[in-house]
Amino acid sequence: MIENLISEAKSFVKSRFADTTWKGAAAILCKDGEILISTSPETVNESVSLCHETGGICEAYKKGKQVALSVCISFDDKEKCHILSPCGVCQERLWFWGGGVEVAVPQGSDSTKAMTITLDNLSPHYWRRPFMPPGGEI
């Protein structure tokens, strides 16, 4: 399924950002099979920028969906696609759905290849764990 999400994100990027050097997107798989695609708007002031996943996370929440897997990609200036691990803020946002949510991370030192890992494994010492209900979902 991860390859399908990466493909969906790549297709979106190619159709949306044909003439720019900066480009990236996220694809979020909901437990019911729906795929949500989002991207980050370009901003003049970097301090107000958002991550690619933010729109998809908000959309899943708006629709009352359960997130199963999140993938974030970005292209470099040579059109090479890189897998981006979720930043700490996006990890925090995804923890809303519990530690079982899978996220794409680079395979070893090759950021062009992806593998998945659960938030539990990505962040085994998550700060809020003692305050979460059994099962980990909020």
PABA-274252 format. One record per residue (C-alpha): residue in one letter; residue number from 1; x, y, z. Coordinates in Angstrom, 1 decimal, padded with zeros to 4 digits. Each point is the difference from the previous one (the first is absolute). Example, Ala and Ser with C-alpha at 12.3 -4.5 7.8 and 13.67 -1.06 7.14 Angstrom:
BEGIN
PT/aa/i/X/Y/Z
PT/A/1/012.3/-004.5/007.8;
PT/S/2/001.4/003.4/-000.7;
***
This chain:
BEGIN
PT/aa/i/X/Y/Z
PT/M/1/000.0/000.0/000.0;
PT/I/2/002.9/002.4/000.6;
PT/E/3/001.0/-000.1/-003.6;
PT/N/4/-003.6/000.9/-001.0;
PT/L/5/000.0/003.0/002.3;
PT/I/6/003.4/001.2/-001.3;
PT/S/7/-001.3/-000.4/-003.5;
PT/E/8/-003.1/002.1/000.8;
PT/A/9/002.1/002.7/001.6;
PT/K/10/002.4/000.0/-003.0;
PT/S/11/-002.9/000.3/-002.4;
PT/F/12/-001.4/002.9/001.9;
PT/V/13/003.3/001.8/000.1;
PT/K/14/000.6/-000.4/-003.7;
PT/S/15/-003.4/001.4/-000.9;
PT/R/16/000.0/002.8/002.6;
PT/F/17/003.6/001.2/-000.1;
PT/A/18/001.1/-000.4/-003.7;
PT/D/19/001.9/003.3/-000.2;
PT/T/20/001.6/000.4/003.4;
PT/T/21/003.1/-001.3/001.5;
PT/W/22/-001.5/-000.4/003.5;
PT/K/23/-002.5/-002.8/000.2;
PT/G/24/-001.3/-002.5/002.4;
PT/A/25/-003.1/-001.6/001.4;
PT/A/26/-001.4/-002.5/002.6;
PT/A/27/-002.4/-002.9/-000.5;
PT/I/28/-001.9/-001.3/003.0;
PT/L/29/-001.8/-003.3/-000.1;
PT/C/30/-003.1/-000.2/002.2;
PT/K/31/-001.0/-003.3/001.5;
PT/D/32/-003.1/-000.1/-002.3;
PT/G/33/002.3/000.2/-003.1;
PT/E/34/-000.4/003.6/-000.9;
PT/I/35/003.2/001.8/-001.0;
PT/L/36/000.3/003.7/000.9;
PT/I/37/002.6/002.0/-001.9;
PT/S/38/001.4/003.3/001.3;
PT/T/39/002.8/002.4/-000.5;
PT/S/40/001.6/003.0/001.7;
PT/P/41/-000.7/003.5/-001.4;
PT/E/42/003.0/002.0/-000.8;
PT/T/43/000.5/002.9/002.4;
PT/V/44/002.3/003.1/000.0;
PT/N/45/000.5/-000.3/003.7;
PT/E/46/001.3/-003.5/000.9;
PT/S/47/-001.2/000.3/003.6;
PT/V/48/-003.6/-000.3/-001.1;
PT/S/49/000.5/-003.0/-002.4;
PT/L/50/-001.8/-003.3/000.5;
PT/C/51/001.1/-003.6/-000.7;
PT/H/52/-001.4/-001.9/-002.9;
PT/E/53/-001.9/-002.3/002.3;
PT/T/54/-001.9/002.7/001.8;
PT/G/55/-002.9/000.3/-002.6;
PT/G/56/-000.5/-003.8/-000.1;
PT/I/57/000.0/-000.2/003.8;
PT/C/58/-002.5/002.7/000.3;
PT/E/59/-002.2/-001.6/-002.7;
PT/A/60/000.1/-003.4/001.7;
PT/Y/61/-001.0/001.7/003.3;
PT/K/62/-002.8/002.0/-001.7;
PT/K/63/-001.4/-003.1/-001.6;
PT/G/64/000.3/-002.1/003.2;
PT/K/65/002.4/-002.4/-001.7;
PT/Q/66/002.5/-002.2/001.7;
PT/V/67/003.5/000.4/-001.4;
PT/A/68/001.9/-003.2/-000.9;
PT/L/69/003.1/001.2/-001.9;
PT/S/70/001.7/003.3/-000.9;
PT/V/71/002.5/000.6/-002.7;
PT/C/72/001.8/003.2/-000.8;
PT/I/73/002.2/000.7/-003.0;
PT/S/74/002.0/002.8/-001.4;
PT/F/75/001.9/000.4/-003.3;
PT/D/76/003.5/001.5/-000.2;
PT/D/77/001.1/002.3/-002.8;
PT/K/78/001.1/-003.0/-002.0;
PT/E/79/-003.5/-001.5/000.1;
PT/K/80/001.0/-002.7/002.4;
PT/C/81/-002.8/-001.0/002.4;
PT/H/82/000.9/-000.3/003.7;
PT/I/83/-002.0/-001.5/002.8;
PT/L/84/-000.3/002.3/003.0;
PT/S/85/-000.6/-001.3/003.5;
PT/P/86/-002.6/001.9/001.8;
PT/C/87/001.4/002.9/002.0;
PT/G/88/-000.7/000.2/003.8;
PT/V/89/-003.0/002.2/-000.5;
PT/C/90/-001.6/-002.4/-002.5;
PT/Q/91/000.8/-003.0/002.2;
PT/E/92/-001.9/001.9/002.8;
PT/R/93/-002.9/000.5/-002.4;
PT/L/94/-000.1/-003.6/-001.1;
PT/W/95/000.2/-001.3/003.6;
PT/F/96/-003.7/001.2/000.2;
PT/W/97/-000.8/-003.4/-001.6;
PT/G/98/002.4/-002.0/002.2;
PT/G/99/003.4/-001.7/-000.1;
PT/G/100/-001.2/-002.5/-002.6;
PT/V/101/000.0/002.6/-002.8;
PT/E/102/002.6/-000.9/-002.6;
PT/V/103/002.3/002.6/-001.6;
PT/A/104/002.4/-000.1/-002.8;
PT/V/105/003.7/000.4/000.7;
PT/P/106/003.0/-000.3/-002.2;
PT/Q/107/001.6/-003.5/-000.2;
PT/G/108/003.3/000.4/001.7;
PT/S/109/002.0/002.8/-001.5;
PT/D/110/-001.8/-000.1/-003.4;
PT/S/111/-002.7/002.6/000.2;
PT/T/112/-001.4/-001.0/-003.4;
PT/K/113/-001.2/-003.3/001.4;
PT/A/114/-002.8/-000.4/002.6;
PT/M/115/-000.9/-002.3/002.8;
PT/T/116/-002.7/000.4/002.6;
PT/I/117/000.2/000.1/003.7;
PT/T/118/-002.6/000.6/002.7;
PT/L/119/000.0/003.1/002.1;
PT/D/120/000.5/-002.3/003.0;
PT/N/121/003.3/-001.1/-001.5;
PT/L/122/000.9/003.4/-001.4;
PT/S/123/-000.6/001.6/003.4;
PT/P/124/000.2/-002.6/002.7;
PT/H/125/000.2/002.5/002.8;
PT/Y/126/-002.9/002.2/-001.1;
PT/W/127/-000.6/002.5/002.7;
PT/R/128/-003.8/-000.3/000.2;
PT/R/129/-000.1/-003.8/000.2;
PT/P/130/-000.8/000.0/003.8;
PT/F/131/-003.1/002.1/-000.6;
PT/M/132/-001.4/-002.0/-002.9;
PT/P/133/-002.9/-002.4/000.3;
PT/P/134/000.8/-003.8/-000.4;
PT/G/135/000.5/-000.7/-003.7;
PT/G/136/001.7/003.3/-000.5;
PT/E/137/-002.7/001.8/-002.1;
PT/I/138/-001.5/003.2/001.2;
***
